Amino acid sequence: MRTRSEEWKVLLEEFKPPHDQNGVFTEEMWKLISAAHADPILGSLYPAISMWSLTLSNSDVFSDIADKFPAISAADGEYRVLAWPHTQDICLFLTSDPAEAVQFAAEIIGKQL
């Protein structure tokens, strides 16, 4: 079991450049993970990647998620902040700038903490 900081370190390492053109570890996700890690609110949470989205939890054990935080997806140069539950694919915010998506998500999550 990894701590929050260890999990961030693993994600940053896995997604760092260079990126294969058709690889799983994309430049978009690298930019998103980097921006989220640098944010004081999102960077303090437990991160995970699922279905091209960064999900976050205030739990120390990701399998014990009880939070209803938005997720941030990264694909095709777009960053979407997705409402909970993520499976409904309700987009709250769409941008081409990962920092804007992170800021939007951090404002929502900060109110829930």
DSSP file (Angstrom, degrees, kcal/mol; ACC not computed):
  #  RESIDUE AA STRUCTURE BP1 BP2  ACC     N-H-->O    O-->H-N    N-H-->O    O-->H-N    TCO  KAPPA ALPHA  PHI   PSI    X-CA   Y-CA   Z-CA
    1    1 A M              0   0    0      0, 0.0     2,-0.3     0, 0.0    60,-0.0   0.000 360.0 360.0 360.0 129.0    0.0    0.0    0.0
    2    2 A R        -     0   0    0      1,-0.1     2,-0.1     2,-0.0     0, 0.0  -0.703 360.0-123.0 -99.0 150.1    1.4    3.4   -1.0
    3    3 A T     >  -     0   0    0     -2,-0.3     4,-2.4     1,-0.1     5,-0.2  -0.270  36.8 -97.9 -76.1 173.1    0.9    6.7    0.8
    4    4 A R  H  > S+     0   0    0      1,-0.2     4,-2.3     2,-0.2     5,-0.2   0.940 125.9  46.8 -58.8 -48.5   -0.6    9.7   -1.0
    5    5 A S  H  > S+     0   0    0      1,-0.2     4,-2.1     2,-0.2    -1,-0.2   0.875 111.6  51.4 -65.7 -35.9    2.9   11.2   -1.7
    6    6 A E  H  > S+     0   0    0      2,-0.2     4,-2.3     1,-0.2    -1,-0.2   0.899 109.3  50.5 -65.9 -39.8    4.2    7.8   -2.9
    7    7 A E  H  X S+     0   0    0     -4,-2.4     4,-2.5     2,-0.2    -2,-0.2   0.904 109.8  49.8 -66.7 -40.4    1.3    7.4   -5.3
    8    8 A W  H  X S+     0   0    0     -4,-2.3     4,-2.9     1,-0.2     5,-0.2   0.930 110.2  51.6 -60.3 -44.1    1.8   10.9   -6.8
    9    9 A K  H  X S+     0   0    0     -4,-2.1     4,-2.0     1,-0.2    -2,-0.2   0.909 109.9  49.0 -60.1 -42.9    5.5   10.0   -7.3
   10   10 A V  H  X S+     0   0    0     -4,-2.3     4,-2.9     2,-0.2    -1,-0.2   0.934 112.9  47.0 -63.0 -46.8    4.6    6.8   -9.1
   11   11 A L  H  X S+     0   0    0     -4,-2.5     4,-2.3     1,-0.2    -2,-0.2   0.921 111.6  50.4 -63.2 -43.6    2.1    8.6  -11.4
   12   12 A L  H  X S+     0   0    0     -4,-2.9     4,-0.5     1,-0.2    -1,-0.2   0.880 114.1  45.5 -61.6 -37.4    4.6   11.4  -12.2
   13   13 A E  H >< S+     0   0    0     -4,-2.0     3,-0.7    -5,-0.2    -2,-0.2   0.923 113.1  48.8 -71.3 -45.5    7.2    8.8  -13.0
   14   14 A E  H 3< S+     0   0    0     -4,-2.9    -2,-0.2     1,-0.2    -1,-0.2   0.867 118.3  38.9 -63.0 -37.6    4.9    6.7  -15.2
   15   15 A F  H 3< S+     0   0    0     -4,-2.3    -1,-0.2    -5,-0.2    -2,-0.2   0.414  86.5 120.5 -97.4   1.4    3.6    9.5  -17.2
   16   16 A K    <<  -     0   0    0     -3,-0.7     9,-0.0    -4,-0.5    -3,-0.0  -0.291  64.6 -58.2 -67.6 152.8    6.7   11.6  -17.6
   17   17 A P  S    S+     0   0    0      0, 0.0     2,-0.1     0, 0.0    -1,-0.1  -0.238  96.9  70.3 -64.1 159.0    8.0   12.3  -21.1
   18   18 A P        -     0   0    0      0, 0.0     2,-0.4     0, 0.0     0, 0.0   0.538  68.2-164.5 -78.3 160.6    8.9   11.1  -23.7
   19   19 A H        -     0   0    0     -2,-0.1     2,-0.2     4,-0.0     7,-0.1  -0.929  18.8-123.9-116.4 135.6    5.5    9.7  -24.8
   20   20 A D    >   -     0   0    0     -2,-0.4     3,-1.4     5,-0.3     0, 0.0  -0.524  26.4-122.0 -71.4 144.2    4.9    7.1  -27.4
   21   21 A Q  T 3  S+     0   0    0      1,-0.3    -1,-0.1    -2,-0.2    -2,-0.0   0.865 111.0  25.6 -58.3 -38.7    2.6    8.3  -30.1
   22   22 A N  T 3  S+     0   0    0      4,-0.0    -1,-0.3     3,-0.0     4,-0.1   0.066 100.2 125.2-112.3  23.1    0.1    5.5  -29.5
   23   23 A G    <   -     0   0    0     -3,-1.4    -4,-0.0     2,-0.2     3,-0.0  -0.273  68.5-123.3 -83.8 168.5    0.9    4.8  -25.9
   24   24 A V  S    S+     0   0    0      1,-0.2     2,-1.2     2,-0.1    -1,-0.1   0.810  99.8  72.8 -75.4 -33.3   -1.2    4.7  -22.8
   25   25 A F  S    S-     0   0    0    -11,-0.1    -5,-0.3     4,-0.1    -2,-0.2  -0.711  78.0-172.0 -90.2  94.8    0.9    7.3  -21.0
   26   26 A T     >  -     0   0    0     -2,-1.2     4,-2.0    48,-0.1     5,-0.1  -0.426  37.1-122.4 -93.7 160.4    0.0   10.5  -22.9
   27   27 A E  H  > S+     0   0    0      2,-0.2     4,-2.5     1,-0.2     5,-0.2   0.876 113.0  56.4 -63.1 -39.2    1.3   14.0  -22.9
   28   28 A E  H  > S+     0   0    0      1,-0.2     4,-2.1     2,-0.2    -1,-0.2   0.927 109.0  44.9 -60.0 -45.3   -2.2   15.3  -22.0
   29   29 A M  H  > S+     0   0    0      2,-0.2     4,-3.1     1,-0.2     5,-0.2   0.880 110.4  55.1 -68.7 -36.5   -2.3   13.1  -18.9
   30   30 A W  H  X S+     0   0    0     -4,-2.0     4,-2.5     2,-0.2    -2,-0.2   0.938 109.7  46.9 -58.6 -46.8    1.3   14.1  -17.9
   31   31 A K  H  X S+     0   0    0     -4,-2.5     4,-2.2     2,-0.2    -2,-0.2   0.897 114.0  48.0 -62.8 -40.6    0.3   17.8  -18.0
   32   32 A L  H  X S+     0   0    0     -4,-2.1     4,-2.8     2,-0.2     5,-0.2   0.945 112.4  47.2 -65.9 -48.5   -2.8   17.1  -16.0
   33   33 A I  H  X S+     0   0    0     -4,-3.1     4,-2.6     1,-0.2    -2,-0.2   0.910 112.8  50.1 -60.4 -42.7   -1.0   15.0  -13.3
   34   34 A S  H  X S+     0   0    0     -4,-2.5     4,-1.6    -5,-0.2    -1,-0.2   0.920 113.3  45.1 -62.1 -44.9    1.7   17.7  -13.1
   35   35 A A  H  X S+     0   0    0     -4,-2.2     4,-1.0    -5,-0.2    -2,-0.2   0.905 114.5  48.3 -66.9 -41.7   -0.8   20.5  -12.6
   36   36 A A  H >< S+     0   0    0     -4,-2.8     3,-0.5     1,-0.2     7,-0.3   0.900 109.7  52.1 -66.2 -40.9   -2.9   18.6  -10.1
   37   37 A H  H 3< S+     0   0    0     -4,-2.6    -1,-0.2    -5,-0.2    -2,-0.2   0.867 108.7  51.5 -62.6 -36.4    0.1   17.6   -8.1
   38   38 A A  H 3< S+     0   0    0     -4,-1.6    -1,-0.2    -5,-0.2    -2,-0.2   0.697  89.7  94.6 -74.8 -19.8    1.2   21.2   -7.9
   39   39 A D  S <X S-     0   0    0     -4,-1.0     4,-2.7    -3,-0.5     5,-0.2  -0.578  75.7-138.0 -75.8 132.1   -2.2   22.3   -6.6
   40   40 A P  T  4 S+     0   0    0      0, 0.0     4,-0.3     0, 0.0    -1,-0.1   0.844 100.1  39.8 -61.3 -34.4   -2.3   22.6   -2.8
   41   41 A I  T >4 S+     0   0    0      2,-0.2     3,-1.0     1,-0.1     4,-0.3   0.968 122.6  37.1 -79.1 -56.1   -5.8   21.0   -2.6
   42   42 A L  G >4 S+     0   0    0      1,-0.3     3,-1.6     2,-0.2    -5,-0.1   0.882 113.1  58.4 -65.8 -37.4   -5.6   18.3   -5.2
   43   43 A G  G 3< S+     0   0    0     -4,-2.7    -1,-0.3    -7,-0.3    -2,-0.2   0.666 100.3  58.3 -66.7 -15.5   -1.9   17.5   -4.4
   44   44 A S  G <  S+     0   0    0     -3,-1.0    -1,-0.3    -4,-0.3    -2,-0.2   0.531  96.4  80.8 -89.3  -6.4   -2.9   16.7   -0.9
   45   45 A L  S <  S-     0   0    0     -3,-1.6    13,-0.2    -4,-0.3    15,-0.1  -0.486  92.0 -95.8 -98.1 167.7   -5.4   14.0   -2.0
   46   46 A Y  E     -A   57   0A   0     11,-3.4    11,-1.7    13,-0.2     2,-0.2  -0.736  46.0-150.3 -83.7 120.9   -4.8   10.3   -3.0
   47   47 A P  E     +A   56   0A   0      0, 0.0     2,-0.3     0, 0.0     9,-0.2  -0.598  21.6 167.9 -95.7 153.4   -4.6   10.1   -6.8
   48   48 A A  E     -A   55   0A   0      7,-1.9     7,-3.1    -2,-0.2     2,-0.5  -0.973  27.4-132.4-154.3 153.1   -5.5    7.4   -9.2
   49   49 A I  E     +A   54   0A   0     -2,-0.3     2,-0.3     5,-0.2     5,-0.2  -0.932  32.1 162.7-108.9 129.7   -6.0    7.0  -13.0
   50   50 A S  E >   -A   53   0A   0      3,-2.7     3,-1.2    -2,-0.5    -2,-0.1  -0.960  65.5 -11.8-148.0 126.6   -9.1    5.3  -14.2
   51   51 A M  T 3  S-     0   0    0     -2,-0.3     3,-0.1     1,-0.3    -1,-0.1   0.897 127.8 -50.9  51.9  50.0  -10.6    5.4  -17.7
   52   52 A W  T 3  S+     0   0    0      1,-0.2    22,-2.1    21,-0.1     2,-0.4   0.684 119.0 110.3  64.0  20.8   -8.4    8.3  -18.9
   53   53 A S  E <   -AB  50  73A   0     -3,-1.2    -3,-2.7    20,-0.2     2,-0.6  -0.948  67.9-130.6-128.1 147.3   -9.4   10.3  -15.8
   54   54 A L  E     -AB  49  72A   0     18,-3.4    18,-2.1    -2,-0.4     2,-0.3  -0.864  30.0-170.6 -91.1 119.6   -7.6   11.5  -12.7
   55   55 A T  E     -A   48   0A   0     -7,-3.1    -7,-1.9    -2,-0.6     2,-0.3  -0.839   2.6-158.5-110.4 152.4   -9.7   10.6   -9.7
   56   56 A L  E     -A   47   0A   0     -2,-0.3     2,-0.3    14,-0.3    13,-0.3  -0.950   7.9-172.6-134.4 149.2   -8.9   11.8   -6.2
   57   57 A S  E     -A   46   0A   0    -11,-1.7   -11,-3.4    -2,-0.3     5,-0.1  -0.992  28.6-146.4-141.6 147.9   -9.8   10.7   -2.7
   58   58 A N  S    S+     0   0    0     -2,-0.3     2,-0.2   -13,-0.2    -1,-0.1   0.386  77.2 100.2 -89.3   1.8   -9.3   12.0    0.8
   59   59 A S  S    S-     0   0    0    -13,-0.1   -13,-0.2     1,-0.1    -2,-0.2  -0.533  71.9-141.1 -83.5 153.0   -8.9    8.4    2.0
   60   60 A D  S    S+     0   0    0      1,-0.2     2,-0.5    -2,-0.2    -1,-0.1   0.544  96.3  55.3 -88.4  -8.4   -5.6    6.9    2.7
   61   61 A V  S >  S-     0   0    0      1,-0.1     3,-2.6     3,-0.1    -1,-0.2  -0.966  76.5-152.9-124.9 112.2   -6.7    3.6    1.1
   62   62 A F  G >  S+     0   0    0     -2,-0.5     3,-1.0     1,-0.3    -1,-0.1   0.789  93.8  62.2 -60.6 -27.8   -8.0    4.1   -2.4
   63   63 A S  G 3  S+     0   0    0      1,-0.3    -1,-0.3    -3,-0.1    -3,-0.0   0.639  96.8  62.1 -71.1 -12.1  -10.3    1.1   -2.2
   64   64 A D  G <  S+     0   0    0     -3,-2.6    -1,-0.3     2,-0.0    -2,-0.1  -0.033  73.0 157.3-101.3  30.4  -12.1    2.9    0.7
   65   65 A I    <   +     0   0    0     -3,-1.0    -3,-0.1     1,-0.2    -8,-0.1  -0.362  10.8 155.0 -62.6 125.5  -13.3    5.9   -1.4
   66   66 A A        +     0   0    0     -2,-0.1    -1,-0.2     0, 0.0    -9,-0.0   0.372  42.0 107.5-123.1  -7.3  -16.3    7.5    0.1
   67   67 A D        -     0   0    0      1,-0.1   -11,-0.0   -11,-0.0    -2,-0.0  -0.283  58.1-151.5 -71.4 157.4  -15.7   11.0   -1.4
   68   68 A K        +     0   0    0     16,-0.1    16,-0.3    41,-0.1    -1,-0.1  -0.347  40.6 152.6-123.3  50.1  -17.9   12.3   -4.2
   69   69 A F        -     0   0    0    -13,-0.3   -13,-0.1     1,-0.1    36,-0.0  -0.452  48.4-105.4 -79.1 150.9  -15.2   14.4   -5.8
   70   70 A P        -     0   0    0      0, 0.0   -14,-0.3     0, 0.0     2,-0.3  -0.346  31.8-136.5 -66.7 158.3  -15.2   15.3   -9.5
   71   71 A A  E     - C   0  82A   0     11,-1.8    11,-3.1   -16,-0.1     2,-0.5  -0.727   7.1-136.0-108.2 164.0  -12.7   13.6  -11.8
   72   72 A I  E     -BC  54  81A   0    -18,-2.1   -18,-3.4    -2,-0.3     2,-0.3  -0.981  16.9-159.3-125.1 120.8  -10.6   15.2  -14.5
   73   73 A S  E     -BC  53  80A   0      7,-2.8     7,-1.6    -2,-0.5     2,-0.4  -0.683   2.8-162.3 -98.0 154.2  -10.3   13.5  -17.9
   74   74 A A  E     + C   0  79A   0    -22,-2.1     2,-0.3    -2,-0.3     5,-0.2  -0.941  29.8 130.7-138.2 112.1   -7.5   14.2  -20.4
   75   75 A A  E >   + C   0  78A   0      3,-2.2     3,-2.1    -2,-0.4    -2,-0.0  -0.955  65.2   4.1-161.7 142.3   -7.9   13.1  -24.0
   76   76 A D  T 3  S-     0   0    0     -2,-0.3     3,-0.1     1,-0.3    -1,-0.0   0.808 127.0 -55.9  54.6  35.6   -7.4   14.6  -27.5
   77   77 A G  T 3  S+     0   0    0      1,-0.3     2,-0.4    19,-0.0    -1,-0.3   0.559 114.9 112.2  77.7   7.7   -6.1   17.9  -26.1
   78   78 A E  E <   -C   75   0A   0     -3,-2.1    -3,-2.2    16,-0.0     2,-0.5  -0.886  51.0-157.7-116.7 147.0   -9.2   18.5  -23.9
   79   79 A Y  E     -CD  74  95A   0     16,-2.9    16,-1.9    -2,-0.4     2,-0.4  -0.989  13.8-171.1-123.8 122.1   -9.6   18.4  -20.2
   80   80 A R  E     -CD  73  94A   0     -7,-1.6    -7,-2.8    -2,-0.5     2,-0.7  -0.940  18.9-145.7-118.0 133.0  -13.0   17.8  -18.7
   81   81 A V  E     -CD  72  93A   0     12,-2.4    11,-3.3    -2,-0.4    12,-1.0  -0.886  27.0-155.6 -93.8 119.0  -14.1   18.1  -15.1
   82   82 A L  E     -CD  71  91A   0    -11,-3.1   -11,-1.8    -2,-0.7     9,-0.2  -0.814   8.6-126.3-105.1 133.5  -16.6   15.3  -14.6
   83   83 A A        -     0   0    0      7,-2.9     7,-0.4    -2,-0.4     5,-0.2  -0.292  46.2 -67.5 -70.1 157.3  -19.4   15.3  -12.0
   84   84 A W  S    S+     0   0    0    -16,-0.3    -1,-0.1     1,-0.1     2,-0.1  -0.715 119.7  48.2 -81.5 138.9  -19.9   12.5   -9.5
   85   85 A P  S >  S-     0   0    0      0, 0.0     3,-1.7     0, 0.0     5,-0.4   0.556  77.8-161.6 -76.3 141.7  -20.8    9.8  -10.3
   86   86 A H  G >  S+     0   0    0      1,-0.3     3,-1.8     2,-0.2    -2,-0.1   0.744  81.2  72.3 -63.3 -26.1  -18.2    9.7  -13.1
   87   87 A T  G 3  S+     0   0    0      1,-0.3    -1,-0.3     2,-0.1    -3,-0.1   0.689  87.7  63.7 -66.4 -17.4  -20.0    6.9  -15.0
   88   88 A Q  G <  S-     0   0    0     -3,-1.7    -1,-0.3    -5,-0.2    -2,-0.2   0.579  98.1-139.8 -83.4  -8.5  -22.7    9.4  -16.0
   89   89 A D    <   +     0   0    0     -3,-1.8     2,-0.7    -4,-0.2    -3,-0.1   0.880  36.5 167.6  53.7  45.7  -20.2   11.4  -18.0
   90   90 A I        -     0   0    0     -5,-0.4    -7,-2.9    -7,-0.4     2,-0.6  -0.834  25.7-147.0 -92.9 113.9  -21.7   14.8  -16.9
   91   91 A C  E     +D   82   0A   0     -2,-0.7    -9,-0.2    -9,-0.2     3,-0.1  -0.714  22.6 176.2 -87.4 120.3  -19.1   17.5  -17.9
   92   92 A L  E    S+     0   0A   0    -11,-3.3     2,-0.3    -2,-0.6    -1,-0.2   0.719  72.7   9.9 -90.1 -25.7  -19.0   20.4  -15.6
   93   93 A F  E     -D   81   0A   0    -12,-1.0   -12,-2.4     2,-0.0     2,-0.4  -0.975  60.8-165.8-158.8 137.5  -16.2   22.2  -17.3
   94   94 A L  E     +D   80   0A   0     -2,-0.3     2,-0.3   -14,-0.2   -14,-0.2  -0.997  22.5 147.6-131.8 131.9  -14.3   21.8  -20.6
   95   95 A T  E     -D   79   0A   0    -16,-1.9   -16,-2.9    -2,-0.4    -2,-0.0  -0.972  49.6-132.9-154.2 164.3  -11.0   23.5  -21.5
   96   96 A S  S    S+     0   0    0     -2,-0.3   -16,-0.1   -18,-0.2    -1,-0.0   0.373  90.0  82.4 -98.0   1.5   -7.8   23.0  -23.5
   97   97 A D     >  -     0   0    0    -18,-0.2     4,-1.7     1,-0.1     3,-0.4  -0.925  63.8-159.1-112.1 114.4   -5.7   24.1  -20.5
   98   98 A P  H  > S+     0   0    0      0, 0.0     4,-2.5     0, 0.0     5,-0.2   0.841  93.5  58.5 -61.5 -32.5   -5.0   21.5  -17.7
   99   99 A A  H  > S+     0   0    0      1,-0.2     4,-2.4     2,-0.2     5,-0.2   0.884 105.2  49.9 -64.8 -37.4   -4.3   24.3  -15.2
  100  100 A E  H  > S+     0   0    0     -3,-0.4     4,-2.4     2,-0.2    -1,-0.2   0.908 110.9  48.9 -66.1 -41.6   -7.8   25.7  -15.7
  101  101 A A  H  X S+     0   0    0     -4,-1.7     4,-2.5     2,-0.2    -2,-0.2   0.915 112.1  48.9 -63.3 -42.8   -9.4   22.2  -15.2
  102  102 A V  H  X S+     0   0    0     -4,-2.5     4,-2.8     2,-0.2    -2,-0.2   0.924 111.3  49.4 -62.4 -45.5   -7.3   21.7  -12.1
  103  103 A Q  H  X S+     0   0    0     -4,-2.4     4,-1.9     2,-0.2    -2,-0.2   0.913 111.8  48.7 -61.5 -43.1   -8.4   25.1  -10.7
  104  104 A F  H  X S+     0   0    0     -4,-2.4     4,-1.5     1,-0.2    -2,-0.2   0.941 114.6  44.6 -62.8 -48.0  -12.0   24.4  -11.4
  105  105 A A  H  X S+     0   0    0     -4,-2.5     4,-2.9     1,-0.2     5,-0.3   0.893 110.3  55.4 -63.5 -40.2  -11.9   21.0   -9.8
  106  106 A A  H  X S+     0   0    0     -4,-2.8     4,-2.8     1,-0.2    -1,-0.2   0.866 104.6  53.6 -63.0 -36.5   -9.9   22.3   -6.8
  107  107 A E  H  X S+     0   0    0     -4,-1.9     4,-1.1     2,-0.2    -1,-0.2   0.914 113.1  43.1 -63.7 -42.3  -12.6   24.9   -6.1
  108  108 A I  H  X S+     0   0    0     -4,-1.5     4,-0.8     2,-0.2     3,-0.4   0.946 117.7  44.4 -67.4 -49.1  -15.3   22.3   -6.0
  109  109 A I  H >X S+     0   0    0     -4,-2.9     4,-1.2     1,-0.2     3,-1.0   0.890 107.0  60.0 -65.7 -39.8  -13.3   19.8   -3.9
  110  110 A G  H 3< S+     0   0    0     -4,-2.8    -1,-0.2     1,-0.3     3,-0.2   0.841 103.1  52.3 -57.6 -34.2  -12.1   22.5   -1.5
  111  111 A K  H 3< S+     0   0    0     -4,-1.1    -1,-0.3    -3,-0.4    -2,-0.2   0.731 109.7  50.2 -72.9 -22.5  -15.7   23.2   -0.6
  112  112 A Q  H <<        0   0    0     -3,-1.0    -2,-0.2    -4,-0.8    -1,-0.2   0.636 360.0 360.0 -90.7 -15.8  -16.3   19.5    0.2
  113  113 A L     <        0   0    0     -4,-1.2    -1,-0.2    -3,-0.2    -2,-0.1   0.485 360.0 360.0 -77.6 360.0  -13.3   19.0    2.4
